[in-house]
């Protein structure tokens, strides 16, 4: 299998682009970059492989953290403060538990989504195991629930799957009646563990993986991050660079007025309110999120909805902003992007449309709104 090795500059580009595409979720890019730089300093190789270069008979596994980006409660912190922690990443441990169960070794690690934290974690896990990460993922962005996977759309079972918490508790789930039920089982475990657990799932052969994932999304993230970084260096507008690179749509510019959220069932639910500036002066945009941004209204009229991407970035630097870091007074720009086509299919919209999240609005493709 031919692989592409990544150095510090490309990793910076990758996580910068992945955080933008993460639509407010996807984990902490600063922590992710720090972890990957440490891997390089310790002599580990971080590499990606084109999906088409993975052998048809090779075992591939998805590996990631599942949980909430909201901080844990005082009660949970008190309960776990004295528990011993395992020395390795819970995600690495989850991969090993799953490999033992299926009786095979993974030949490549598949990122579950594109985001500053979880994409970095997939690269980190792959590096620790001496494997490449596949240049692709199951979302084309970050998404809140485990059912939000192209494997689900194509009918590929998520089980068997393994879960390992930071303290070494582990379990194998052999069967799920439907992927929409997975979070009901895993999220409470994550909450009890302080917010996140390591998960490994979808032990799939390369032949199936190639036909069902969204391909080359790591390369796309690198290209996006590079475009933003170079625009800033040249003194150009990074917002224009994002829109040009992604064929995106400028939705709004303004200043964050509020970001109200609650941690419920292992998810961070919230609504951010942005007051317009410049040509958007006098207007207000509200964005609803469940970990990730999923609905946006401008002056109470639909501006964009899932499955299309709603990305909030710093107006001056073009850096993506995760919802746990979004705060009052920030100058932000909201950019919309077309969702991968798989999410616009009937089965994709069944689990990733406004109605799935309890809203009455119909999905209107973003290119028809703008």
C-alpha positions in Angstrom: 0.0 0.0 0.0 1.5 3.4 -1.0 1.1 6.0 1.6 1.7 9.8 2.0 3.6 10.9 5.0 2.6 14.2 6.7 4.9 16.7 8.4 4.1 19.6 10.7 3.0 22.0 8.1 0.6 19.7 6.4 -0.8 18.6 9.7 -1.4 22.3 10.6 -3.2 22.8 7.3 -5.2 19.6 7.7 -6.6 20.4 11.1 -7.2 24.0 10.2 -9.3 22.9 7.2 -10.9 20.1 9.2 -12.0 22.5 12.0 -13.8 24.7 9.4 -15.5 21.7 7.9 -16.3 20.5 11.4 -19.2 22.9 11.6 -18.7 23.8 15.2 -18.0 20.3 16.5 -15.4 17.6 15.8 -13.3 18.2 18.9 -10.4 20.5 19.9 -7.9 21.2 17.1 -5.3 22.6 19.4 -5.2 19.5 21.5 -5.3 17.4 18.3 -2.3 19.3 16.8 -0.3 19.1 20.0 -0.9 15.3 20.1 0.3 14.8 16.5 3.3 17.0 16.9 4.3 14.9 19.9 3.9 11.8 17.8 6.4 13.3 15.2 8.8 14.3 17.9 8.8 10.7 19.3 9.6 9.4 15.8 6.2 8.1 14.9 5.1 8.2 11.2 1.8 9.9 10.4 0.5 8.9 7.0 -2.6 8.7 4.9 -3.5 6.3 2.1 -5.8 6.8 -0.8 -8.9 4.5 -0.4 -8.3 2.9 -3.8 -4.8 1.8 -2.6 -6.2 -0.3 0.2 -6.4 -4.0 -0.6 -9.8 -5.4 -1.1 -9.2 -8.1 1.5 -7.6 -5.7 4.1 -9.5 -5.2 7.4 -10.3 -1.5 8.1 -11.6 -0.1 11.4 -13.2 3.2 12.4 -11.7 4.6 15.6 -12.7 7.8 17.4 -13.8 9.5 20.6 -17.5 9.6 21.3 -19.1 12.0 23.7 -19.9 15.6 24.3 -17.8 18.7 23.8 -19.5 20.3 26.9 -17.4 20.3 30.1 -18.3 17.6 32.6 -20.4 18.4 35.7 -18.9 18.8 39.1 -20.6 15.6 40.2 -19.0 13.5 37.5 -15.6 15.1 38.1 -15.8 14.2 41.8 -16.7 10.6 41.0 -13.9 10.0 38.5 -11.2 12.1 40.2 -9.7 9.2 42.1 -10.0 6.5 39.5 -6.7 5.2 37.9 -6.4 6.0 34.2 -5.0 3.7 31.6 -1.7 4.7 30.0 -2.8 4.4 26.4 -5.5 6.2 24.4 -8.9 4.7 25.0 -9.3 4.7 21.3 -6.2 2.7 20.7 -7.4 0.3 23.5 -10.8 0.1 21.7 -9.1 -0.9 18.4 -7.2 -3.7 20.2 -10.3 -5.0 21.9 -12.2 -5.1 18.6 -9.3 -6.7 16.8 -9.2 -9.4 19.4 -12.9 -10.0 19.1 -12.9 -10.3 15.3 -9.7 -12.2 15.2 -7.8 -10.0 12.7 -5.5 -7.0 12.5 -6.6 -3.7 11.0 -4.5 -2.6 8.0 -5.7 1.0 8.0 -7.7 3.3 10.3 -10.7 5.2 8.9 -11.6 8.6 10.4 -15.3 8.7 11.4 -15.7 12.3 10.6 -13.8 15.5 9.6 -13.1 17.7 12.6 -10.1 19.2 14.4 -10.2 16.6 17.2 -11.6 13.4 15.8 -9.6 13.5 12.6 -6.5 14.1 14.6 -7.3 11.2 16.8 -7.7 8.8 13.9 -4.2 9.9 12.6 -2.8 9.5 16.1 -4.3 6.1 16.6 -3.0 5.0 13.2 0.5 6.3 14.0 0.6 4.5 17.3 -0.4 1.2 15.6 2.0 1.8 12.8 -0.8 2.1 10.2 -1.9 4.7 7.7 -5.2 6.6 8.1 -7.5 6.4 5.1 -8.0 9.6 3.1 -11.7 9.7 3.6 -14.4 9.5 6.3 -18.0 8.6 7.0 -19.5 12.2 7.1 -17.6 14.7 5.0 -17.9 17.0 8.0 -18.6 16.5 11.7 -22.0 15.2 12.8 -23.4 14.5 16.2 -24.8 11.0 16.2 -23.2 7.6 15.4 -26.0 6.9 13.0 -24.7 9.8 10.9 -22.5 7.5 8.8 -22.4 6.7 5.1 -22.0 3.1 6.2 -25.6 3.4 7.7 -26.9 4.9 4.4 -25.4 1.9 2.5 -26.5 -0.7 5.0 -23.1 -1.7 6.4 -23.5 -2.8 10.1 -21.8 -0.8 12.8 -21.3 -3.9 14.9 -19.4 -5.5 16.4 -18.1 -2.4 18.1 -16.0 -1.9 21.2 -16.1 0.9 23.8 -13.3 1.7 26.3 -13.3 4.5 28.8 -10.3 6.3 30.2 -10.1 4.0 33.2 -9.9 0.8 31.2 -13.5 -0.4 31.5 -14.4 -2.0 28.1 -17.2 -3.8 26.4 -18.1 -5.3 23.1 -21.5 -4.7 21.5 -22.3 -7.6 19.2 -25.7 -6.4 17.8 -27.7 -3.2 17.5 -31.3 -3.4 16.3 -30.7 -0.1 14.4 -27.9 2.4 14.2 -30.2 5.1 15.5 -30.1 3.3 18.8 -26.3 3.3 19.2 -26.0 6.6 21.0 -28.7 5.6 23.5 -26.2 3.0 24.7 -22.8 4.7 24.3 -23.6 8.3 25.4 -24.5 7.5 29.0 -21.2 5.6 29.3 -19.3 8.7 27.9 -21.1 11.0 30.3 -20.2 8.8 33.3 -16.6 8.7 32.2 -16.2 12.4 32.2 -17.4 13.2 28.6 -15.7 10.9 26.2 -14.9 7.2 25.5 -12.9 5.5 22.9 -14.9 3.6 20.2 -13.9 1.3 17.4 -16.5 0.0 15.0 -17.3 -1.1 11.5 -14.7 -3.8 11.0 -15.0 -3.7 7.2 -13.0 -5.1 4.3 -11.4 -2.7 1.9 -13.7 -3.8 -0.9 -16.7 -2.5 1.0 -15.0 0.5 2.4 -14.1 1.9 -1.0 -17.7 1.8 -2.3 -19.3 3.5 0.8 -17.1 6.2 2.3 -16.7 9.9 1.3 -13.2 9.9 -0.3 -10.2 12.2 -0.2 -11.6 14.4 2.6 -8.2 14.6 4.4 -6.6 15.9 1.2 -9.5 18.4 0.9 -8.9 19.6 4.4 -5.2 20.1 3.7 -6.0 22.1 0.6 -8.6 24.3 2.5 -6.2 24.9 5.5 -3.4 25.8 3.1 -5.6 28.2 1.2 -6.6 30.0 4.4 -3.1 30.2 5.7 -1.6 31.5 2.5 -4.4 34.1 2.2 -3.5 35.5 5.6 0.2 35.5 4.9 -0.5 37.5 1.7 -2.7 39.9 3.5 -5.8 38.7 1.5 -9.2 37.9 2.8 -9.3 34.4 4.2 -13.1 34.3 3.9 -12.8 34.6 0.1 -10.3 31.8 0.2 -12.7 29.5 2.0 -15.5 30.3 -0.3 -13.4 29.8 -3.4 -11.8 26.6 -2.2 -15.1 25.0 -1.1 -17.5 26.6 -3.6 -19.2 27.9 -0.5 -21.8 30.6 0.1 -21.4 33.7 2.3 -24.4 33.6 4.7 -23.7 36.2 7.3 -21.2 38.5 9.0 -21.5 39.8 12.5 -20.6 39.8 16.1 -21.6 37.0 18.5 -24.3 38.3 20.9 -24.8 35.1 22.9 -24.2 31.4 22.9 -26.6 29.6 25.1 -26.2 25.8 25.6 -26.9 22.8 27.8 -25.4 19.4 28.1 -28.1 16.9 27.7 -27.8 13.1 27.2 -24.1 13.4 26.2 -24.7 16.1 23.6 -24.1 19.8 23.7 -27.3 21.5 22.6 -27.3 25.2 22.0 -28.3 28.3 20.0 -25.8 31.0 19.1 -27.1 34.5 18.1 -25.1 36.8 15.8 -25.8 40.5 15.2 -25.0 41.6 11.7 -22.4 44.2 10.7 -21.7 45.9 7.4 -24.1 44.9 4.7 -25.8 42.7 7.4 -26.3 45.5 9.9 -29.8 45.4 11.4 -30.2 41.7 10.8 -29.7 38.8 13.2 -28.7 35.2 12.5 -29.5 32.3 14.9 -27.8 29.0 14.6 -29.0 25.8 16.4 -26.6 23.1 17.1 -26.4 19.6 18.6 -22.6 19.5 19.0 -22.5 20.7 15.3 -24.3 23.5 13.6 -27.5 22.1 11.9 -30.0 24.9 11.4 -29.6 28.6 10.7 -32.2 31.4 10.4 -31.6 35.0 9.3 -34.3 37.3 10.6 -36.4 34.3 11.4 -36.2 32.9 7.9 -34.4 29.7 7.0 -30.8 30.5 5.9 -29.4 27.0 5.7 -30.2 23.6 7.1 -28.6 20.2 7.6 -27.3 18.2 5.8 -25.6 21.2 4.2 -22.7 22.6 6.2 -23.0 25.7 8.4 -19.5 26.9 9.3 -18.7 29.7 11.7 -15.2 31.2 11.3 -13.2 34.0 12.7 -13.8 37.0 10.3 -10.2 38.1 10.4 -8.2 34.8 10.4 -10.7 32.4 8.8 -10.1 29.9 11.6 -13.0 27.6 12.4 -14.6 28.1 15.8 -16.0 25.1 17.8 -19.2 25.8 19.6 -17.6 25.3 23.1 -15.2 28.2 22.2 -17.8 30.5 20.6 -18.3 33.5 22.9 -19.9 36.9 23.1 -18.1 39.7 21.2 -16.4 37.5 18.6 -16.3 38.8 15.0 -17.5 35.9 12.9 -18.5 35.0 9.4 -21.0 32.2 8.6 -20.3 30.2 5.4 -22.5 27.5 3.9 -21.4 24.6 1.8 -23.2 21.9 -0.1 -23.4 18.5 1.6 -21.9 15.4 0.0 -24.5 13.9 -2.3 -24.9 10.8 -0.1 -26.7 12.9 2.5 -29.1 14.3 -0.1 -30.5 10.8 -0.9 -33.8 9.6 0.6 -32.0 7.5 3.2 -29.5 10.2 4.0 -32.2 12.7 4.6 -34.0 10.2 6.8 -31.4 10.8 9.5 -30.0 14.1 8.6 -32.7 16.6 7.8 -34.5 19.3 9.9 -37.4 16.9 10.6 -35.1 14.3 12.0 -34.1 16.8 14.7 -37.7 17.8 15.4 -38.0 20.9 13.2 -40.9 21.6 10.8 -38.8 23.1 8.1 -38.2 21.1 4.9 -34.7 20.7 3.6 -33.9 23.1 0.7 -30.5 22.6 -0.9 -28.3 25.6 -0.1 -27.7 26.4 -3.8 -31.4 27.0 -4.2 -31.5 29.4 -1.3 -28.5 31.4 -2.7 
